Amino acid sequence: MPPFEPNEYLFEKHADKGNERWEIFAWAVRDAMMKSGHFQPIDETLKSKFKYEEYMRCLPGALEPSITDSLENKLLLNASKDSELPSPGTPESLSRSTSITALTESSSADLNNTSRSFYN
């Protein structure tokens, strides 16, 4: 992106985006970055982002974010509507988790056999 320099037209045209000039400028830069990078706007509060980060980093005392205020959960819920993933506890999801467990167990057994033959 080229350097972004605000002008009076920006502040007059988009006066509804903020009370002060820096707020309008910040909105314009964010909007330009979202459009050029093909990003979706996420209007979460900074406080909820910090709570989510604490949870993801497994910090002591971090609470699990509820499904209504978690940024990633919102994105996952939208993605799951598109891809129609099975709901937890349904036969489809249980068979999927069982096959993953079986695959993991067979992979670790193969790895143990390989390491034994290597050292013997």
Secondary structure, DSSP 4 states (H G I P E B T S, - for coil): -------HHHHHHTGGG-SSHHHHHHHHHHHHHHHHHTPPP----HHHHHHHHHHHTT-TTPPPPPTTT-HHHHHHHHHHHHHTPPPTTSHHHHHHHHHHHHHHHHHHHHHHHHHHHHH-
